[in-house]
């Protein structure tokens, strides 16, 4: 698509060329009318261009999530204008204001007051998972688009309520995962969906986690709710189980599971007395199975995925390194996949901006989509119940 300003320049150049070629003394009056019309058209087009490029008014709801640097530390690209930062913990907000150099007049302790006074077009939520519902309840009736950090909600009841509000008030409600930015994720999906590289999927194994949030140095504000069974909905099962559920839902394009089985453990009750620190989830589908291994007990950070099909496999070892075998590749082949090699957004807020501006449509059951992330919470909800009851939970 040609940018408005570029199109305007083309029209001006074409008009001048036309006038120089065909104008005569007898056409002076026509030329004057042409000049006025051209100037008017230019003003309109430049106005449209300016409006299209105006930054989106963005507010932050909650700052206790350890990923808050994703937005406050993001380089200014001119696509967003920060208009408010809200959290009940004013000490923490003041600390962040100093760290990220934003003005005190942007700071609010009350979400409703911030929304009324700043009138943002979009909100990003960086508080507890439990708080996501309250953010959507406040934003949706005002027509404010929302992006939350993963997962969407602490329970399927919260998720369904949020989805109902988003649909009723026609707002975008997106969920951000780190693996959504990975070039290897995008290329894996392309190999499965576009190139049919592995044939029908039979098994997907996803490993996510690290040594533990306290062990890797998460701050006390984050730990306070991350290790709370109400505010986070659970421990490692919620924190890292969501990645595998999100990826499998995208791989199957929203296929409904048959059942979910899960086992959770507390290997470190002295550190995490109220929540699980390890979870194994098995999600069964009519023709395939997904094994999600989520843990705060890995000896190192990991986010990797293995996809096995009838005729091959894909192993995405991290954000850039892959191994594949199948079709005409009989020996395992190593690949390095960079962002410029695939059509991937490496910045989730670039994606959020383009969705709001209507430059792209959210793919049904894509990794950011509402449909996908409601299903993710349904899977996690079933997994939590399965671990508690010691039996498989069947989907309706």
QUIKA-V346152 format. One record per run of one state. SS is the DSSP state (helix for helix, strand for strand, loop for the rest). FROM is the first residue (numbers start at 1). LEN is the number of residues. If there is no record, write none. Layout:
BEGIN
<<SS:FROM:LEN> <SS:FROM:LEN>>
END
This chain:
BEGIN
<<loop:1:3> <helix:4:19> <loop:23:2> <helix:25:29> <loop:54:2> <strand:56:6> <loop:62:4> <helix:66:7> <loop:73:7> <strand:80:7> <loop:87:3> <helix:90:11> <loop:101:3> <helix:104:3> <strand:107:2> <loop:109:2> <helix:111:8> <loop:119:3> <strand:122:4> <loop:126:6> <helix:132:11> <loop:143:2> <strand:145:5> <loop:150:6> <helix:156:13> <loop:169:4> <strand:173:4> <loop:177:1> <helix:178:4> <loop:182:1> <helix:183:11> <loop:194:7> <strand:201:9> <loop:210:10> <helix:220:7> <loop:227:9> <helix:236:4> <loop:240:1> <helix:241:11> <loop:252:7> <strand:259:7> <loop:266:12> <strand:278:7> <loop:285:4> <strand:289:7> <loop:296:6> <strand:302:8> <loop:310:2> <strand:312:5> <loop:317:4> <strand:321:6> <loop:327:2> <strand:329:8> <loop:337:2> <helix:339:3> <loop:342:6> <helix:348:9> <loop:357:13> <helix:370:20> <loop:390:3> <strand:393:2> <loop:395:2>>
END
